Amino acid sequence: MRIIPSRLLMALCLAACLSACNQAGYPPAQPQDLGALEAPVRRLVEQRIAAVRAAPADALAHANLGAAYWANGMILPAAESFAQAGALDPSEPLWPYYQSRAMRSLGRTEGVRALLQRALEIDEGSAPAHFLFGWIQFDDGDVAEARSSFQRARSLAPDQPEPLIGLATLALDEGQPKEARDLAQAALDRLETSRHARFVLGSALVALGEESRGRAEMNAGAGSTSMNMQTPFSIQIVNSRVNRSDTLADAVSHSDNGRHARALAMLDALLKDYPADPLVHSNRGSVLGALWRDEEAAQSYTTALQLDDQLWRTWKNLALLQIRLGNDSEASDAARHAIAISDEVVDAHAVLAITLRRDGNLTGAIRSARRAIELRPQQAIHHAALGNIYATAGQNTPAVDCYERAYELAPGTAQLQLSLGAALIGLARYDEAQAAIERARALDPTLPGLTPLSQELARESGRW
């Protein structure tokens, strides 16, 4: 009789156990405290757990449960779910890929490379896997390998911005800011809303000595965290997100990118579970305003402020909306509330300047407009607003100074040229006024007020 060595016997037994387990499936991964989850999250997780219990050998059911955990911030059970999905369907590269992402998020880096290698053995053409591998190699100091991975991802997905951002980061790390700038700009050409690309671009510009623009780009990209590419499973994860703050962030992102109807649908769904959440009402007001449903927007803002009257952004947004509606008294009240909470709300000072000017309080209007300029000296609109106040007061010399500063900041604004021309006529500087009017005409020949101002210039200068 042949005796099987003990080590071989153990391996055979383990293989038999795994095979049996795969056939029988796995129990669902569980969160630490299911009962502590918010009601909408708990309902989704319970539905996905029930699906796994009904089909414990179904890899997709485990992966869908993992998506619910991942999307709502429960990374540990997500990692377990994707591991189970990978064991049940070893031919699918997405499951080891997502398990590697979850493990990396948990700081457990020792097995991440092996998981990604497994994903790439199944599908060498996976751009997301190559891209993630590049970041892991970069973190480990393997710059040459990271570059190779990013370049491979770029060749597989030439229209996507992420590989370019990876290569730009490498260039910046190696002291090549010009190359980093060009790569980051190329990424923005593909996706102009990429905050990560803006941050890298800003860093490159600062390194090149363009401090002001660079800092502005870095501020625009501050807090960016997305360093992964989309996969065919990404939509399932997005659709599994019911965490309130994440859903709010997604709704804002959709609205920022012009998808207002989708953002509104998400916020309306949130209100069913969180009817007393002021941030949901406030964001809903912003989306309704973007859709020009102004009365509904005002009601949403008002509801938010009834729930929490310390939301300065909501007061500011309500002030801007009331200005649009022509309700100066309500706009002024909202602006004052915003300023009382934070004196650095520039739009509130700008709104207050407008309402005070219309009310005849030119001293107060000038004070508010100057405060707006202090807060945002590079925004032409605030210099132009102060110029309008001076012009209303008949003080054409400071009005011209303000308009000329605004012109330096925004030379392509036709209305600004027209206002400058009017103030110059008041100072009898007719040649300069004519030049300003002609600039306005070149920018917008249909601009209302062009003909009357030209006629006024002709009368005042004696050229009629």
C-alpha positions in Angstrom: 0.0 0.0 0.0 1.3 3.5 -1.0 1.4 5.9 1.9 0.6 9.6 1.1 3.0 12.1 2.7 1.3 14.2 5.5 1.9 17.5 3.7 0.4 16.3 0.5 -2.5 14.8 2.4 -3.1 18.2 4.1 -3.1 20.0 0.8 -5.5 17.5 -0.7 -7.9 17.9 2.2 -7.7 21.7 2.0 -8.4 21.6 -1.8 -11.4 19.3 -1.1 -12.7 21.7 1.5 -12.4 24.7 -0.7 -14.0 22.9 -3.6 -16.9 21.9 -1.3 -17.2 25.4 0.0 -17.2 26.9 -3.5 -20.0 24.5 -4.5 -22.0 25.3 -1.3 -21.1 29.0 -1.4 -20.4 31.3 1.4 -22.5 33.0 4.1 -22.9 36.8 3.5 -20.3 39.1 5.0 -21.8 41.0 7.8 -21.2 44.6 9.0 -20.1 45.1 12.6 -23.5 46.4 13.7 -26.3 46.1 11.2 -28.8 47.7 13.5 -26.7 50.9 13.9 -26.9 51.7 10.2 -29.1 54.5 8.9 -32.5 53.2 7.8 -31.9 53.5 4.0 -28.5 51.9 4.2 -29.8 49.1 6.4 -32.6 48.4 4.1 -30.3 48.0 1.1 -27.8 45.9 3.0 -30.5 43.6 4.3 -31.8 43.1 0.7 -28.4 42.2 -0.6 -27.7 39.9 2.4 -31.0 38.1 1.6 -30.0 37.7 -2.0 -26.7 36.1 -0.9 -28.5 33.7 1.5 -30.9 32.7 -1.4 -27.9 32.0 -3.7 -24.7 31.6 -1.6 -22.7 30.2 -4.5 -23.6 33.2 -6.8 -20.4 35.3 -7.2 -22.4 38.3 -8.4 -24.7 38.3 -5.4 -21.6 38.5 -3.1 -20.1 41.3 -5.3 -23.4 43.3 -5.2 -23.3 43.0 -1.4 -19.7 44.2 -1.5 -20.8 47.1 -3.7 -23.4 48.1 -1.0 -20.8 48.0 1.7 -18.2 49.8 -0.4 -20.5 52.6 -1.5 -21.6 53.3 2.0 -18.2 53.3 3.7 -18.0 49.8 5.2 -14.8 48.7 3.6 -13.9 45.6 5.7 -17.1 43.6 4.8 -16.7 44.9 1.3 -13.3 43.3 1.1 -14.7 40.0 2.4 -17.5 40.1 -0.1 -15.2 40.7 -3.1 -12.9 37.9 -1.8 -15.8 35.5 -1.7 -16.9 36.6 -5.2 -13.4 36.0 -6.5 -13.3 32.5 -5.0 -16.7 31.6 -6.5 -15.8 33.0 -9.9 -12.0 32.9 -10.5 -12.5 33.9 -14.1 -13.7 37.4 -13.3 -10.9 40.0 -13.0 -13.1 42.6 -11.3 -13.4 40.8 -8.0 -9.7 40.6 -7.2 -9.4 44.2 -8.5 -12.0 45.5 -6.1 -10.7 43.3 -3.3 -7.3 44.9 -3.8 -8.8 48.4 -3.7 -10.6 47.6 -0.5 -7.5 46.1 1.1 -5.5 49.2 0.1 -8.1 51.4 1.7 -7.8 49.4 4.9 -4.0 49.9 4.8 -3.4 46.2 4.4 -0.9 46.4 1.5 0.8 43.1 1.8 -1.6 41.2 -0.4 -2.6 44.0 -2.8 0.1 43.4 -5.4 -0.8 39.7 -5.6 -4.5 40.5 -6.1 -3.8 42.9 -8.9 -1.4 40.5 -10.5 -4.2 37.9 -10.4 -6.6 40.4 -12.0 -4.1 41.1 -14.8 -3.4 37.4 -15.4 -7.2 37.1 -16.1 -7.4 40.3 -18.2 -4.1 41.9 -19.1 -6.0 44.6 -20.9 -7.6 46.1 -17.8 -6.6 49.8 -17.7 -8.0 50.3 -14.2 -5.8 47.5 -12.8 -2.7 48.8 -14.5 -3.5 52.3 -13.2 -4.0 51.1 -9.6 -0.8 49.1 -9.9 1.0 52.3 -10.9 0.0 54.1 -7.7 1.0 51.1 -5.6 4.4 51.0 -7.3 4.8 54.7 -6.9 4.0 54.5 -3.2 6.6 51.7 -2.9 9.2 53.9 -4.6 9.3 51.8 -7.9 9.1 54.9 -10.2 10.1 53.1 -13.4 7.5 50.3 -12.8 4.9 53.0 -12.0 5.6 54.8 -15.2 5.3 51.6 -17.2 2.0 50.8 -15.5 0.6 54.3 -16.1 1.8 54.3 -19.8 0.1 50.9 -20.3 -3.1 52.2 -18.8 -2.8 55.3 -21.1 -2.4 53.1 -24.2 -5.4 51.0 -23.2 -7.6 54.0 -22.4 -6.2 57.0 -24.4 -9.3 59.1 -23.8 -9.3 58.9 -20.0 -7.6 61.5 -17.8 -6.4 59.3 -15.0 -3.3 57.8 -16.6 -2.2 61.3 -17.6 -2.6 62.5 -14.0 -0.5 59.6 -12.8 2.2 60.4 -15.3 2.0 64.1 -14.4 2.5 63.2 -10.7 5.6 61.2 -11.6 7.0 64.1 -13.6 6.4 66.5 -10.8 8.1 64.1 -8.3 11.1 63.9 -10.6 11.5 67.7 -10.9 10.0 68.1 -14.4 7.2 70.7 -13.8 6.9 71.6 -17.5 6.1 68.0 -18.4 3.8 67.7 -15.4 2.0 70.9 -16.5 1.4 69.7 -20.0 0.2 66.2 -18.8 -2.1 67.7 -16.2 -3.6 70.1 -18.8 -4.1 67.2 -21.2 -6.0 65.5 -18.4 -8.2 68.6 -17.9 -8.8 68.7 -21.7 -10.4 65.2 -21.3 -12.3 66.0 -18.1 -12.4 69.7 -17.1 -14.0 68.9 -13.8 -11.1 66.7 -12.5 -10.1 68.3 -9.2 -7.1 65.9 -9.0 -5.8 67.2 -12.3 -6.3 70.8 -11.2 -4.3 70.2 -8.0 -1.4 68.6 -10.0 -1.5 71.4 -12.6 -1.4 74.0 -9.8 1.6 72.3 -8.2 3.4 72.4 -11.5 2.6 76.0 -12.1 3.9 77.0 -8.6 7.1 75.1 -9.4 7.4 77.1 -12.6 7.0 80.4 -10.8 3.4 81.1 -11.7 2.5 81.5 -8.0 -0.9 83.2 -8.3 -2.4 81.0 -11.0 -0.9 77.9 -9.4 -2.3 78.6 -6.0 -5.7 79.2 -7.5 -5.6 75.8 -9.3 -4.4 74.1 -6.2 -7.3 75.6 -4.2 -9.7 74.5 -6.9 -8.4 70.9 -6.6 -8.0 70.8 -2.9 -9.4 67.7 -1.2 -9.4 65.6 -4.3 -9.3 61.9 -3.6 -10.3 60.1 -6.8 -7.3 58.1 -8.1 -9.1 55.2 -9.7 -10.5 54.6 -13.1 -14.1 53.6 -14.0 -14.9 49.9 -14.5 -18.0 48.1 -15.8 -18.9 47.5 -12.1 -18.6 51.2 -11.2 -22.2 52.0 -12.0 -23.4 49.3 -9.6 -21.3 50.9 -6.8 -22.7 54.4 -7.6 -26.2 53.0 -7.6 -25.6 51.4 -4.2 -24.7 54.6 -2.5 -27.4 55.7 -0.1 -25.2 57.2 2.6 -26.7 60.7 3.1 -23.5 62.7 2.8 -22.2 60.8 -0.2 -25.6 61.1 -2.0 -25.5 64.8 -1.3 -22.0 65.1 -2.8 -23.1 63.1 -5.8 -26.2 65.3 -6.3 -24.0 68.5 -6.1 -21.6 67.0 -8.6 -24.4 66.1 -11.0 -25.8 69.7 -10.7 -22.3 71.2 -11.2 -22.0 69.3 -14.4 -25.4 70.4 -15.7 -27.3 67.2 -14.8 -29.9 69.2 -12.7 -32.8 66.8 -13.3 -30.8 63.9 -12.0 -29.6 65.8 -9.0 -33.1 66.9 -8.1 -34.4 63.3 -8.3 -31.6 62.2 -5.9 -32.4 65.0 -3.5 -36.2 64.3 -3.6 -35.5 60.7 -2.8 -33.3 61.7 0.1 -36.1 63.9 1.5 -38.3 60.9 1.9 -35.9 59.5 4.5 -34.5 62.8 5.9 -37.3 65.3 5.7 -35.8 67.4 8.5 -32.2 67.6 7.1 -31.5 71.3 6.3 -28.6 70.5 3.9 -30.9 68.4 1.7 -33.4 71.2 1.5 -30.6 73.8 0.9 -29.0 71.8 -1.9 -32.4 71.2 -3.4 -32.9 74.9 -3.5 -29.7 75.4 -5.4 -30.7 72.8 -8.0 -34.2 74.3 -8.4 -32.5 77.7 -8.8 -30.3 76.2 -11.6 -33.5 75.0 -13.3 -35.0 78.6 -12.9 -37.7 77.3 -10.7 -37.1 80.3 -8.4 -40.2 80.3 -6.2 -39.7 76.6 -5.3 -36.0 77.3 -4.8 -36.8 80.1 -2.4 -39.2 77.8 -0.5 -36.5 75.1 -0.2 -34.0 77.7 1.1 -36.5 79.0 3.6 -37.3 75.5 4.9 -33.6 74.8 5.3 -33.1 78.0 7.3 -36.1 77.2 9.5 -34.3 74.0 10.4 -30.9 75.6 10.9 -30.5 79.4 10.7 -26.7 79.3 10.9 -26.2 78.1 7.3 -24.5 81.1 5.8 -24.2 79.6 2.4 -28.0 79.1 2.3 -28.6 82.7 3.4 -26.1 83.8 0.7 -27.9 81.7 -2.0 -31.3 83.0 -0.9 -30.0 86.6 -1.2 -28.7 86.0 -4.7 -32.1 84.4 -5.6 -34.1 87.3 -4.2 -32.0 89.7 -6.2 -32.9 87.7 -9.3 -36.5 87.9 -8.4 -36.3 91.6 -7.8 -37.1 91.3 -4.1 -34.5 93.8 -2.8 -35.8 93.9 0.8 -35.7 90.1 1.1 -32.3 90.0 -0.6 -30.9 92.6 1.8 -32.3 90.7 4.8 -30.8 87.4 3.7 -27.4 89.1 2.9 -27.3 90.6 6.4 -28.0 87.3 8.0 -25.1 85.7 6.0 -22.7 88.5 7.0 -23.7 88.2 10.6 -22.6 84.6 10.6 -19.4 85.2 8.6 -18.1 88.6 7.5 -16.2 86.9 4.6 -19.2 85.9 2.5 -18.2 88.0 -0.6 -21.5 87.5 -2.5 -23.5 88.7 0.5 -21.5 91.9 0.6 -22.0 92.3 -3.2 -25.8 91.8 -2.9 -26.0 94.3 0.0 -24.1 96.8 -2.1 -26.7 96.5 -4.9 -29.7 96.8 -2.6 -28.2 99.8 -0.7 -27.4 101.6 -4.0 -31.0 101.0 -5.2 -32.3 102.3 -1.8 -30.2 105.5 -2.1 -27.8 104.6 0.7 -24.7 105.3 -1.4 -22.3 105.5 1.6 -23.4 102.0 2.8 -23.3 100.7 -0.7 -19.7 101.9 -1.2 -18.7 100.3 2.1 -20.2 96.9 1.1 -18.7 97.0 -2.4 -15.3 97.8 -1.0 -15.5 94.9 1.4 -16.4 92.6 -1.5 -13.2 93.9 -3.3 -11.1 93.3 -0.2 -12.3 89.7 -0.2 -12.0 89.1 -4.0 -9.7 91.7 -5.5 -9.2 89.8 -8.7 -12.9 89.6 -9.6 -13.8 92.3 -12.1 -17.5 92.3 -11.2 -16.9 93.8 -7.8 -14.8 96.7 -9.2 -17.5 97.3 -11.8 -20.2 97.3 -9.1 -18.2 99.9 -7.1 -17.9 102.0 -10.3 -21.6 101.8 -10.8 -22.2 103.2 -7.3 -19.8 106.1 -7.8 -21.4 106.8 -11.2 -24.9 106.9 -9.5 -23.4 109.4 -7.0 -22.1 111.5 -9.9 -18.5 110.8 -8.8 -17.1 110.0 -12.3 -13.4 110.1 -11.4 -13.4 107.2 -8.9 -16.0 105.5 -11.2 -13.5 105.6 -14.1 -10.8 104.2 -11.8 -13.0 101.3 -10.9 -14.1 100.6 -14.4 -10.5 100.7 -15.7 -9.4 98.2 -13.0 -12.3 96.0 -14.0 -11.3 96.3 -17.6 -7.8 95.1 -16.8 -9.3 92.0 -15.1 -12.0 91.3 -17.8 -11.2 93.1 -21.0 -13.8 91.2 -23.0 -16.9 92.6 -21.2 -19.0 94.8 -23.5 -21.2 96.3 -20.8 -18.2 97.3 -18.8 -16.9 99.3 -21.8 -20.2 101.0 -22.1 -20.2 102.0 -18.4 -16.6 103.3 -18.8 -17.6 105.3 -21.8 -20.5 106.9 -19.9 -18.2 107.9 -17.0 -15.6 109.3 -19.4 -18.3 111.5 -21.1 -19.1 112.9 -17.6 -15.4 113.9 -17.3 -15.4 115.4 -20.8 -12.7 112.9 -21.8 -14.4 112.4 -25.2 -11.7 110.7 -27.2 -11.3 108.0 -24.5 -15.1 107.7 -24.3 -15.2 107.1 -28.0 -12.6 104.4 -27.8 -14.5 102.7 -25.0 -17.8 102.8 -27.0 -16.0 101.3 -30.0 -14.6 98.5 -27.9 -18.1 97.8 -26.6 -19.4 97.8 -30.2 -16.7 95.4 -31.4 -17.5 93.0 -28.5 -21.3 93.2 -29.0 -22.8 95.3 -31.8 -26.3 94.6 -30.5 -25.7 95.8 -27.0 -28.6 97.9 -25.7 -27.5 101.5 -25.0 -24.8 101.7 -27.6 -26.7 104.1 -29.9 -28.0 106.4 -27.1 -24.6 106.7 -25.6 -23.0 107.4 -29.0 -25.6 110.1 -29.5 -24.9 111.6 -26.0 -21.2 111.6 -26.8 -21.9 113.5 -30.1 -24.0 116.1 -28.3 -21.6 116.6 -25.3 -18.5 116.8 -27.5 -20.1 119.1 -30.1 -19.6 116.5 -32.8 -23.3 116.1 -33.5 
